[in-house]
Amino acid sequence: MQGKLKKMAILLITASFRIYPSSQIKRVTKRRILYNPMEYRFMKDYIISPSERLCQKRPFIIIIVTSYVGNFELRNMFRRGMPREMLESMNTTRIFLLAEIPPGEKNITQNWIEEENENFHDILQGAFTESYRNLTIKHLMGLQWVTTKCPNASYILKVDDDTVFRFEKLLNILTKNAITDDFLMGYVLKHAQPRRDNTSKWYVSLEEYPKKKYPTYVSGWYYVTTPTVAAKLLNEAMYHPYFWVDDVLVTGILIGALNIRIIEMPDEFWLEYRLNVMIHTNKDIWNIEAYNHFFAIDNLAETSWLAQQTKTKTAKSGKQFVYKRKVLKMFL
């Protein structure tokens, strides 16, 4: 008797619920917090924009070069080493990513930047101040411009203005090994840690990044991806707090969240080489400037444009210029 009563109770209880087929069950997913700090709005605010003619044809590669607004000579080295005619013959275009001149900068004016763009039509200048803390904005601004102005480009090459590389070698890699899925390829960094020394310009506080290690990421001075991936990165960025170490955020945190494949360039494609020009006075080092020259790599110290400039300055000022090689991995 008790057994029958239990069965009847179960039937009455289940009858009060509506049974849905599994295909009609609404699954509740974890809601993500949408971050939209003021920094991100600057990605679309431009003071100077490149000519839209750069993307009239479907470029095979578009090169976006992160450049400090005052690095006019480094940008000109790019233009001399890889002239527009050479890029056009390879179905490639290039823009330089700049920001506003900092208040303390006395060696350059906005008129000069505007004149530079009138001559070359390859400047993208954002409406935010040049600063290490604004590198992420500049990085994302370049990706934003490509996705809106050159969405049909096959690949994006992102580099810094002091990076040495041989472009023909990259072309060979991409033409011989066509990659159709989403990817990001470059120099992979693993187990890197935030700098906690508050005297360093790269100091990262626990509030900014509480973890002990960064995720695996690709160095921001040279990597290759596609406009499709760039668009996904821009959308994903809105769901993450702003972090000023741009390559850690873009090629580490965001790529990891999207589960996009990272491809590591083979070791034989990297060369360790950098030229530091150390300007000495009689008492102590007066200034240190580092330049990289992709157009004079074979005999850099003797034949480069910089070497000729330093000889002239030495003759005029009497200061001693000492050349020193310093390890830095670069693509060749």
RADA-V983387 format. One record per helix or strand. SS is the DSSP state (a for helix, b for strand). FROM is the first residue (numbers start at 1). LEN is the number of residues. Records with the same first field share a line. If there is no record, write none. Layout:
BEGIN
SS = FROM-LEN ; FROM-LEN
END
This chain:
BEGIN
a = 2-14 ; 22-3 ; 38-7 ; 52-4 ; 72-10 ; 84-6 ; 110-11 ; 132-18 ; 167-10 ; 227-11 ; 246-13 ; 267-3 ; 300-4 ; 305-13
b = 46-3 ; 61-6 ; 92-9 ; 123-7 ; 155-6 ; 183-7 ; 195-1 ; 203-1 ; 217-9 ; 261-4 ; 270-3 ; 275-6 ; 285-7 ; 320-6 ; 329-3
END
